[in-house]
Structures are given as structure tokens and as C-alpha cells.
């Protein structure tokens, strides 16, 4: 991660939406274009029915992408974990 910081928020809502805030510092990481990471996140959100907001900043695209995917893993873990303190669905609409 080093100098990179990312923010990822996920809602497993069945209402797909994707927002991305930030620019990658380089166009390519190895043989992959940096924007493929953003494309992957958008495709995941649209096809899995997620609302996904992601943002990144840094000075090295490899670190920025690494931070995004670590943030995604944690956000998905939190969004899919059952909270035993709740007796209802964690949604203002009453369903997911």
C-alpha cells in the first residue's frame, strides 16, 4: 500500500450503482491498463447488484490498485456479515 489510500463502500442492495473518485497515477501496471481495475469494479457492481463507491489516491498505480482490492475485500466482508445484534434486515426498506 505504501503511499496509496483507498475507500470502498458496498451495499448489497440489489440496486446496482457504481461511483469512482480518483485517477490512477500511471496508465499501466505491468501489462494491464490501470483502468481495467475500475472496469472490474463497475462490472462487479452491475452484475452482482451492488451499490459500490470507490475512491483512490496515491503516487504508484500498483499500490493504488492493491489498496482498492484490499478495501473491496474488507467492504464485502462487512456487507455480508450477519450482525447478531439485529433481529431484522439491515435495510431501511426492510429487504435486501
Backbone as XML, in Angstrom:
<?xml version="1.0"?>
<chain id="A" units="angstrom">
  <residue number="1" name="UNK">
    <atom name="N" x="0.819" y="-1.196" z="0.000"/>
    <atom name="CA" x="0.000" y="0.000" z="0.000"/>
    <atom name="C" x="0.860" y="1.256" z="0.000"/>
  </residue>
  <residue number="2" name="UNK">
    <atom name="N" x="1.825" y="1.298" z="0.845"/>
    <atom name="CA" x="2.737" y="2.432" z="0.950"/>
    <atom name="C" x="1.994" y="3.767" z="0.979"/>
  </residue>
  <residue number="3" name="UNK">
    <atom name="N" x="2.142" y="4.581" z="-0.056"/>
    <atom name="CA" x="1.584" y="5.936" z="-0.054"/>
    <atom name="C" x="0.128" y="5.987" z="-0.508"/>
  </residue>
  <residue number="4" name="UNK">
    <atom name="N" x="-0.412" y="4.896" z="-1.010"/>
    <atom name="CA" x="-1.768" y="4.887" z="-1.574"/>
    <atom name="C" x="-2.824" y="4.751" z="-0.480"/>
  </residue>
  <residue number="5" name="UNK">
    <atom name="N" x="-3.955" y="5.372" z="-0.723"/>
    <atom name="CA" x="-5.100" y="5.230" z="0.175"/>
    <atom name="C" x="-6.350" y="5.026" z="-0.679"/>
  </residue>
  <residue number="6" name="UNK">
    <atom name="N" x="-7.214" y="4.125" z="-0.214"/>
    <atom name="CA" x="-8.445" y="3.836" z="-0.951"/>
    <atom name="C" x="-9.611" y="3.782" z="0.022"/>
  </residue>
  <residue number="7" name="UNK">
    <atom name="N" x="-10.774" y="4.092" z="-0.494"/>
    <atom name="CA" x="-12.012" y="3.985" z="0.260"/>
    <atom name="C" x="-12.992" y="3.186" z="-0.590"/>
  </residue>
  <residue number="8" name="UNK">
    <atom name="N" x="-13.583" y="2.151" z="0.009"/>
    <atom name="CA" x="-14.564" y="1.334" z="-0.709"/>
    <atom name="C" x="-15.755" y="1.096" z="0.216"/>
  </residue>
  <residue number="9" name="UNK">
    <atom name="N" x="-16.941" y="1.416" z="-0.280"/>
    <atom name="CA" x="-18.176" y="1.205" z="0.468"/>
    <atom name="C" x="-19.095" y="0.362" z="-0.400"/>
  </residue>
  <residue number="10" name="UNK">
    <atom name="N" x="-19.667" y="-0.696" z="0.194"/>
    <atom name="CA" x="-20.522" y="-1.622" z="-0.547"/>
    <atom name="C" x="-21.858" y="-1.765" z="0.172"/>
  </residue>
  <residue number="11" name="UNK">
    <atom name="N" x="-22.930" y="-1.760" z="-0.614"/>
    <atom name="CA" x="-24.263" y="-2.076" z="-0.113"/>
    <atom name="C" x="-24.808" y="-3.196" z="-0.984"/>
  </residue>
  <residue number="12" name="UNK">
    <atom name="N" x="-25.130" y="-4.324" z="-0.350"/>
    <atom name="CA" x="-25.687" y="-5.467" z="-1.073"/>
    <atom name="C" x="-27.197" y="-5.239" z="-1.134"/>
  </residue>
  <residue number="13" name="UNK">
    <atom name="N" x="-27.605" y="-4.433" z="-2.083"/>
    <atom name="CA" x="-28.972" y="-3.921" z="-2.107"/>
    <atom name="C" x="-29.826" y="-4.472" z="-3.240"/>
  </residue>
  <residue number="14" name="UNK">
    <atom name="N" x="-29.196" y="-5.053" z="-4.232"/>
    <atom name="CA" x="-29.940" y="-5.442" z="-5.416"/>
    <atom name="C" x="-30.207" y="-4.267" z="-6.343"/>
  </residue>
  <residue number="15" name="UNK">
    <atom name="N" x="-29.665" y="-3.109" z="-5.986"/>
    <atom name="CA" x="-29.823" y="-1.906" z="-6.812"/>
    <atom name="C" x="-28.438" y="-1.488" z="-7.289"/>
  </residue>
  <residue number="16" name="UNK">
    <atom name="N" x="-28.001" y="-2.003" z="-8.431"/>
    <atom name="CA" x="-26.628" y="-1.752" z="-8.882"/>
    <atom name="C" x="-26.348" y="-0.287" z="-9.192"/>
  </residue>
  <residue number="17" name="UNK">
    <atom name="N" x="-25.229" y="0.164" z="-8.674"/>
    <atom name="CA" x="-24.770" y="1.526" z="-8.924"/>
    <atom name="C" x="-23.276" y="1.544" z="-8.653"/>
  </residue>
  <residue number="18" name="UNK">
    <atom name="N" x="-22.536" y="2.340" z="-9.427"/>
    <atom name="CA" x="-21.088" y="2.428" z="-9.241"/>
    <atom name="C" x="-20.633" y="3.872" z="-9.341"/>
  </residue>
  <residue number="19" name="UNK">
    <atom name="N" x="-19.812" y="4.280" z="-8.396"/>
    <atom name="CA" x="-19.173" y="5.597" z="-8.407"/>
    <atom name="C" x="-17.689" y="5.399" z="-8.148"/>
  </residue>
  <residue number="20" name="UNK">
    <atom name="N" x="-16.863" y="6.123" z="-8.886"/>
    <atom name="CA" x="-15.411" y="6.051" z="-8.690"/>
    <atom name="C" x="-14.860" y="7.461" z="-8.621"/>
  </residue>
  <residue number="21" name="UNK">
    <atom name="N" x="-14.083" y="7.718" z="-7.585"/>
    <atom name="CA" x="-13.479" y="9.030" z="-7.396"/>
    <atom name="C" x="-11.968" y="8.857" z="-7.339"/>
  </residue>
  <residue number="22" name="UNK">
    <atom name="N" x="-11.273" y="9.448" z="-8.264"/>
    <atom name="CA" x="-9.816" y="9.373" z="-8.269"/>
    <atom name="C" x="-9.279" y="9.115" z="-9.660"/>
  </residue>
  <residue number="23" name="UNK">
    <atom name="N" x="-7.998" y="9.236" z="-9.776"/>
    <atom name="CA" x="-7.281" y="8.968" z="-11.023"/>
    <atom name="C" x="-6.069" y="8.113" z="-10.695"/>
  </residue>
  <residue number="24" name="UNK">
    <atom name="N" x="-5.792" y="7.150" z="-11.546"/>
    <atom name="CA" x="-4.585" y="6.347" z="-11.362"/>
    <atom name="C" x="-3.373" y="7.154" z="-11.799"/>
  </residue>
  <residue number="25" name="UNK">
    <atom name="N" x="-2.288" y="6.993" z="-11.081"/>
    <atom name="CA" x="-1.094" y="7.807" z="-11.339"/>
    <atom name="C" x="-0.319" y="7.348" z="-12.571"/>
  </residue>
  <residue number="26" name="UNK">
    <atom name="N" x="-0.500" y="6.101" z="-12.989"/>
    <atom name="CA" x="0.102" y="5.606" z="-14.229"/>
    <atom name="C" x="-0.983" y="4.910" z="-15.049"/>
  </residue>
  <residue number="27" name="UNK">
    <atom name="N" x="-0.791" y="4.875" z="-16.359"/>
    <atom name="CA" x="-1.770" y="4.245" z="-17.249"/>
    <atom name="C" x="-1.682" y="2.730" z="-17.251"/>
  </residue>
  <residue number="28" name="UNK">
    <atom name="N" x="-0.519" y="2.187" z="-16.903"/>
    <atom name="CA" x="-0.332" y="0.736" z="-16.955"/>
    <atom name="C" x="0.383" y="0.236" z="-15.715"/>
  </residue>
  <residue number="29" name="UNK">
    <atom name="N" x="0.023" y="-0.991" z="-15.334"/>
    <atom name="CA" x="0.722" y="-1.729" z="-14.283"/>
    <atom name="C" x="1.109" y="-3.053" z="-14.918"/>
  </residue>
  <residue number="30" name="UNK">
    <atom name="N" x="2.390" y="-3.229" z="-15.174"/>
    <atom name="CA" x="2.812" y="-4.406" z="-15.924"/>
    <atom name="C" x="2.197" y="-4.365" z="-17.305"/>
  </residue>
  <residue number="31" name="UNK">
    <atom name="N" x="1.481" y="-5.428" z="-17.661"/>
    <atom name="CA" x="0.841" y="-5.497" z="-18.977"/>
    <atom name="C" x="-0.639" y="-5.115" z="-18.931"/>
  </residue>
  <residue number="32" name="UNK">
    <atom name="N" x="-1.123" y="-4.702" z="-17.763"/>
    <atom name="CA" x="-2.535" y="-4.360" z="-17.604"/>
    <atom name="C" x="-2.709" y="-2.842" z="-17.555"/>
  </residue>
  <residue number="33" name="UNK">
    <atom name="N" x="-3.723" y="-2.343" z="-18.251"/>
    <atom name="CA" x="-4.023" y="-0.919" z="-18.116"/>
    <atom name="C" x="-4.673" y="-0.693" z="-16.751"/>
  </residue>
  <residue number="34" name="UNK">
    <atom name="N" x="-4.323" y="0.388" z="-16.121"/>
    <atom name="CA" x="-4.830" y="0.693" z="-14.778"/>
    <atom name="C" x="-6.348" y="0.773" z="-14.748"/>
  </residue>
  <residue number="35" name="UNK">
    <atom name="N" x="-6.940" y="1.257" z="-15.819"/>
    <atom name="CA" x="-8.388" y="1.442" z="-15.839"/>
    <atom name="C" x="-9.158" y="0.126" z="-15.885"/>
  </residue>
  <residue number="36" name="UNK">
    <atom name="N" x="-8.472" y="-0.991" z="-16.093"/>
    <atom name="CA" x="-9.144" y="-2.290" z="-16.017"/>
    <atom name="C" x="-9.604" y="-2.570" z="-14.589"/>
  </residue>
  <residue number="37" name="UNK">
    <atom name="N" x="-8.910" y="-2.029" z="-13.600"/>
    <atom name="CA" x="-9.342" y="-2.190" z="-12.206"/>
    <atom name="C" x="-10.691" y="-1.501" z="-12.007"/>
  </residue>
  <residue number="38" name="UNK">
    <atom name="N" x="-10.826" y="-0.295" z="-12.523"/>
    <atom name="CA" x="-12.090" y="0.432" z="-12.435"/>
    <atom name="C" x="-13.178" y="-0.306" z="-13.215"/>
  </residue>
  <residue number="39" name="UNK">
    <atom name="N" x="-12.845" y="-0.830" z="-14.379"/>
    <atom name="CA" x="-13.797" y="-1.600" z="-15.187"/>
    <atom name="C" x="-14.266" y="-2.839" z="-14.420"/>
  </residue>
  <residue number="40" name="UNK">
    <atom name="N" x="-13.337" y="-3.522" z="-13.756"/>
    <atom name="CA" x="-13.702" y="-4.702" z="-12.969"/>
    <atom name="C" x="-14.691" y="-4.329" z="-11.867"/>
  </residue>
  <residue number="41" name="UNK">
    <atom name="N" x="-14.402" y="-3.260" z="-11.139"/>
    <atom name="CA" x="-15.283" y="-2.849" z="-10.043"/>
    <atom name="C" x="-16.676" y="-2.489" z="-10.556"/>
  </residue>
  <residue number="42" name="UNK">
    <atom name="N" x="-16.744" y="-1.764" z="-11.677"/>
    <atom name="CA" x="-18.041" y="-1.418" z="-12.272"/>
    <atom name="C" x="-18.796" y="-2.683" z="-12.693"/>
  </residue>
  <residue number="43" name="UNK">
    <atom name="N" x="-18.109" y="-3.604" z="-13.342"/>
    <atom name="CA" x="-18.745" y="-4.847" z="-13.789"/>
    <atom name="C" x="-19.241" y="-5.666" z="-12.606"/>
  </residue>
  <residue number="44" name="UNK">
    <atom name="N" x="-18.446" y="-5.726" z="-11.545"/>
    <atom name="CA" x="-18.857" y="-6.442" z="-10.337"/>
    <atom name="C" x="-20.128" y="-5.824" z="-9.764"/>
  </residue>
  <residue number="45" name="UNK">
    <atom name="N" x="-20.146" y="-4.521" z="-9.624"/>
    <atom name="CA" x="-21.316" y="-3.842" z="-9.061"/>
    <atom name="C" x="-22.562" y="-4.098" z="-9.901"/>
  </residue>
  <residue number="46" name="UNK">
    <atom name="N" x="-22.459" y="-3.939" z="-11.197"/>
    <atom name="CA" x="-23.617" y="-4.078" z="-12.078"/>
    <atom name="C" x="-24.131" y="-5.516" z="-12.122"/>
  </residue>
  <residue number="47" name="UNK">
    <atom name="N" x="-23.233" y="-6.486" z="-12.149"/>
    <atom name="CA" x="-23.643" y="-7.880" z="-12.295"/>
    <atom name="C" x="-23.999" y="-8.555" z="-10.980"/>
  </residue>
  <residue number="48" name="UNK">
    <atom name="N" x="-23.495" y="-8.037" z="-9.861"/>
    <atom name="CA" x="-23.816" y="-8.615" z="-8.552"/>
    <atom name="C" x="-24.922" y="-7.837" z="-7.848"/>
  </residue>
  <residue number="49" name="UNK">
    <atom name="N" x="-25.402" y="-6.763" z="-8.454"/>
    <atom name="CA" x="-26.459" y="-5.967" z="-7.846"/>
    <atom name="C" x="-25.994" y="-5.194" z="-6.622"/>
  </residue>
  <residue number="50" name="UNK">
    <atom name="N" x="-24.769" y="-4.702" z="-6.669"/>
    <atom name="CA" x="-24.197" y="-3.965" z="-5.543"/>
    <atom name="C" x="-24.236" y="-2.467" z="-5.807"/>
  </residue>
  <residue number="51" name="UNK">
    <atom name="N" x="-24.376" y="-1.697" z="-4.753"/>
    <atom name="CA" x="-24.040" y="-0.288" z="-4.810"/>
    <atom name="C" x="-22.613" y="-0.207" z="-4.304"/>
  </residue>
  <residue number="52" name="UNK">
    <atom name="N" x="-21.715" y="0.318" z="-5.121"/>
    <atom name="CA" x="-20.293" y="0.319" z="-4.795"/>
    <atom name="C" x="-19.718" y="1.706" z="-5.063"/>
  </residue>
  <residue number="53" name="UNK">
    <atom name="N" x="-19.185" y="2.303" z="-4.024"/>
    <atom name="CA" x="-18.495" y="3.588" z="-4.131"/>
    <atom name="C" x="-17.032" y="3.334" z="-3.820"/>
  </residue>
  <residue number="54" name="UNK">
    <atom name="N" x="-16.140" y="3.765" z="-4.702"/>
    <atom name="CA" x="-14.706" y="3.559" z="-4.500"/>
    <atom name="C" x="-13.951" y="4.830" z="-4.846"/>
  </residue>
  <residue number="55" name="UNK">
    <atom name="N" x="-12.886" y="5.052" z="-4.121"/>
    <atom name="CA" x="-12.017" y="6.188" z="-4.392"/>
    <atom name="C" x="-10.590" y="5.819" z="-4.072"/>
  </residue>
  <residue number="56" name="UNK">
    <atom name="N" x="-9.655" y="6.460" z="-4.758"/>
    <atom name="CA" x="-8.248" y="6.129" z="-4.547"/>
    <atom name="C" x="-7.379" y="7.343" z="-4.824"/>
  </residue>
  <residue number="57" name="UNK">
    <atom name="N" x="-6.254" y="7.403" z="-4.119"/>
    <atom name="CA" x="-5.227" y="8.395" z="-4.425"/>
    <atom name="C" x="-3.877" y="7.801" z="-4.056"/>
  </residue>
  <residue number="58" name="UNK">
    <atom name="N" x="-2.858" y="8.291" z="-4.700"/>
    <atom name="CA" x="-1.507" y="7.810" z="-4.427"/>
    <atom name="C" x="-0.547" y="8.275" z="-5.492"/>
  </residue>
  <residue number="59" name="UNK">
    <atom name="N" x="0.622" y="7.665" z="-5.497"/>
    <atom name="CA" x="1.665" y="8.039" z="-6.454"/>
    <atom name="C" x="2.140" y="6.864" z="-7.297"/>
  </residue>
  <residue number="60" name="UNK">
    <atom name="N" x="1.578" y="5.672" z="-7.050"/>
    <atom name="CA" x="2.001" y="4.474" z="-7.760"/>
    <atom name="C" x="0.755" y="3.655" z="-8.062"/>
  </residue>
  <residue number="61" name="UNK">
    <atom name="N" x="0.466" y="3.433" z="-9.338"/>
    <atom name="CA" x="-0.767" y="2.746" z="-9.735"/>
    <atom name="C" x="-0.849" y="1.335" z="-9.165"/>
  </residue>
  <residue number="62" name="UNK">
    <atom name="N" x="0.272" y="0.640" z="-9.061"/>
    <atom name="CA" x="0.269" y="-0.704" z="-8.473"/>
    <atom name="C" x="-0.248" y="-0.633" z="-7.034"/>
  </residue>
  <residue number="63" name="UNK">
    <atom name="N" x="0.242" y="0.318" z="-6.263"/>
    <atom name="CA" x="-0.195" y="0.469" z="-4.875"/>
    <atom name="C" x="-1.647" y="0.919" z="-4.798"/>
  </residue>
  <residue number="64" name="UNK">
    <atom name="N" x="-2.068" y="1.775" z="-5.715"/>
    <atom name="CA" x="-3.450" y="2.253" z="-5.732"/>
    <atom name="C" x="-4.417" y="1.097" z="-5.987"/>
  </residue>
  <residue number="65" name="UNK">
    <atom name="N" x="-4.093" y="0.251" z="-6.954"/>
    <atom name="CA" x="-4.954" y="-0.893" z="-7.270"/>
    <atom name="C" x="-4.951" y="-1.889" z="-6.118"/>
  </residue>
  <residue number="66" name="UNK">
    <atom name="N" x="-3.795" y="-2.121" z="-5.535"/>
    <atom name="CA" x="-3.699" y="-3.008" z="-4.372"/>
    <atom name="C" x="-4.585" y="-2.496" z="-3.236"/>
  </residue>
  <residue number="67" name="UNK">
    <atom name="N" x="-4.529" y="-1.211" z="-2.962"/>
    <atom name="CA" x="-5.351" y="-0.618" z="-1.901"/>
    <atom name="C" x="-6.842" y="-0.758" z="-2.214"/>
  </residue>
  <residue number="68" name="UNK">
    <atom name="N" x="-7.225" y="-0.564" z="-3.474"/>
    <atom name="CA" x="-8.632" y="-0.718" z="-3.869"/>
    <atom name="C" x="-9.140" y="-2.125" z="-3.595"/>
  </residue>
  <residue number="69" name="UNK">
    <atom name="N" x="-8.366" y="-3.129" z="-3.976"/>
    <atom name="CA" x="-8.834" y="-4.504" z="-3.817"/>
    <atom name="C" x="-8.804" y="-4.959" z="-2.364"/>
  </residue>
  <residue number="70" name="UNK">
    <atom name="N" x="-7.870" y="-4.467" z="-1.576"/>
    <atom name="CA" x="-7.901" y="-4.759" z="-0.139"/>
    <atom name="C" x="-9.123" y="-4.104" z="0.495"/>
  </residue>
  <residue number="71" name="UNK">
    <atom name="N" x="-9.422" y="-2.877" z="0.082"/>
    <atom name="CA" x="-10.618" y="-2.201" z="0.576"/>
    <atom name="C" x="-11.889" y="-2.909" z="0.151"/>
  </residue>
  <residue number="72" name="UNK">
    <atom name="N" x="-11.921" y="-3.395" z="-1.089"/>
    <atom name="CA" x="-13.077" y="-4.139" z="-1.585"/>
    <atom name="C" x="-13.303" y="-5.400" z="-0.761"/>
  </residue>
  <residue number="73" name="UNK">
    <atom name="N" x="-12.243" y="-6.129" z="-0.470"/>
    <atom name="CA" x="-12.362" y="-7.361" z="0.317"/>
    <atom name="C" x="-12.963" y="-7.074" z="1.691"/>
  </residue>
  <residue number="74" name="UNK">
    <atom name="N" x="-12.475" y="-6.038" z="2.341"/>
    <atom name="CA" x="-12.992" y="-5.697" z="3.674"/>
    <atom name="C" x="-14.440" y="-5.206" z="3.600"/>
  </residue>
  <residue number="75" name="UNK">
    <atom name="N" x="-14.753" y="-4.406" z="2.594"/>
    <atom name="CA" x="-16.114" y="-3.883" z="2.461"/>
    <atom name="C" x="-17.110" y="-5.006" z="2.179"/>
  </residue>
  <residue number="76" name="UNK">
    <atom name="N" x="-16.736" y="-5.951" z="1.317"/>
    <atom name="CA" x="-17.616" y="-7.090" z="1.034"/>
    <atom name="C" x="-17.791" y="-7.963" z="2.267"/>
  </residue>
  <residue number="77" name="UNK">
    <atom name="N" x="-16.721" y="-8.156" z="3.016"/>
    <atom name="CA" x="-16.808" y="-8.944" z="4.244"/>
    <atom name="C" x="-17.782" y="-8.288" z="5.219"/>
  </residue>
  <residue number="78" name="UNK">
    <atom name="N" x="-17.642" y="-6.995" z="5.418"/>
    <atom name="CA" x="-18.545" y="-6.276" z="6.327"/>
    <atom name="C" x="-19.988" y="-6.294" z="5.828"/>
  </residue>
  <residue number="79" name="UNK">
    <atom name="N" x="-20.182" y="-6.116" z="4.528"/>
    <atom name="CA" x="-21.533" y="-6.029" z="3.962"/>
    <atom name="C" x="-22.277" y="-7.358" z="3.996"/>
  </residue>
  <residue number="80" name="UNK">
    <atom name="N" x="-21.551" y="-8.461" z="4.046"/>
    <atom name="CA" x="-22.200" y="-9.774" z="4.003"/>
    <atom name="C" x="-22.194" y="-10.488" z="5.348"/>
  </residue>
  <residue number="81" name="UNK">
    <atom name="N" x="-21.640" y="-9.863" z="6.356"/>
    <atom name="CA" x="-21.579" y="-10.471" z="7.689"/>
    <atom name="C" x="-22.921" y="-10.289" z="8.396"/>
  </residue>
  <residue number="82" name="UNK">
    <atom name="N" x="-23.400" y="-11.357" z="9.035"/>
    <atom name="CA" x="-24.626" y="-11.297" z="9.816"/>
    <atom name="C" x="-24.306" y="-10.637" z="11.157"/>
  </residue>
  <residue number="83" name="UNK">
    <atom name="N" x="-25.070" y="-9.621" z="11.489"/>
    <atom name="CA" x="-24.909" y="-8.925" z="12.764"/>
    <atom name="C" x="-25.908" y="-9.522" z="13.747"/>
  </residue>
  <residue number="84" name="UNK">
    <atom name="N" x="-25.408" y="-10.292" z="14.694"/>
    <atom name="CA" x="-26.281" y="-10.996" z="15.634"/>
    <atom name="C" x="-27.025" y="-10.050" z="16.572"/>
  </residue>
  <residue number="85" name="UNK">
    <atom name="N" x="-26.632" y="-8.786" z="16.604"/>
    <atom name="CA" x="-27.342" y="-7.810" z="17.442"/>
    <atom name="C" x="-28.657" y="-7.385" z="16.808"/>
  </residue>
  <residue number="86" name="UNK">
    <atom name="N" x="-28.822" y="-7.667" z="15.534"/>
    <atom name="CA" x="-30.039" y="-7.258" z="14.821"/>
    <atom name="C" x="-30.987" y="-8.439" z="14.697"/>
  </residue>
  <residue number="87" name="UNK">
    <atom name="N" x="-32.267" y="-8.162" z="14.806"/>
    <atom name="CA" x="-33.267" y="-9.207" z="14.590"/>
    <atom name="C" x="-33.962" y="-9.027" z="13.245"/>
  </residue>
  <residue number="88" name="UNK">
    <atom name="N" x="-33.601" y="-7.951" z="12.542"/>
    <atom name="CA" x="-34.221" y="-7.669" z="11.254"/>
    <atom name="C" x="-33.143" y="-7.473" z="10.192"/>
  </residue>
  <residue number="89" name="UNK">
    <atom name="N" x="-33.584" y="-7.223" z="8.995"/>
    <atom name="CA" x="-32.673" y="-6.990" z="7.881"/>
    <atom name="C" x="-32.087" y="-5.586" z="7.999"/>
  </residue>
  <residue number="90" name="UNK">
    <atom name="N" x="-30.804" y="-5.471" z="7.729"/>
    <atom name="CA" x="-30.120" y="-4.171" z="7.825"/>
    <atom name="C" x="-30.425" y="-3.317" z="6.598"/>
  </residue>
  <residue number="91" name="UNK">
    <atom name="N" x="-31.683" y="-2.916" z="6.472"/>
    <atom name="CA" x="-32.114" y="-2.111" z="5.335"/>
    <atom name="C" x="-33.273" y="-1.221" z="5.759"/>
  </residue>
  <residue number="92" name="UNK">
    <atom name="N" x="-33.262" y="0.012" z="5.314"/>
    <atom name="CA" x="-34.382" y="0.906" z="5.622"/>
    <atom name="C" x="-35.640" y="0.496" z="4.872"/>
  </residue>
  <residue number="93" name="UNK">
    <atom name="N" x="-35.492" y="-0.293" z="3.812"/>
    <atom name="CA" x="-36.638" y="-0.749" z="3.030"/>
    <atom name="C" x="-37.180" y="-2.083" z="3.550"/>
  </residue>
  <residue number="94" name="UNK">
    <atom name="N" x="-36.468" y="-2.717" z="4.500"/>
    <atom name="CA" x="-36.942" y="-3.960" z="5.085"/>
    <atom name="C" x="-36.564" y="-5.208" z="4.324"/>
  </residue>
  <residue number="95" name="UNK">
    <atom name="N" x="-35.866" y="-5.061" z="3.223"/>
    <atom name="CA" x="-35.421" y="-6.227" z="2.450"/>
    <atom name="C" x="-34.158" y="-5.882" z="1.684"/>
  </residue>
  <residue number="96" name="UNK">
    <atom name="N" x="-33.430" y="-6.915" z="1.316"/>
    <atom name="CA" x="-32.226" y="-6.733" z="0.500"/>
    <atom name="C" x="-32.499" y="-7.187" z="-0.909"/>
  </residue>
</chain>
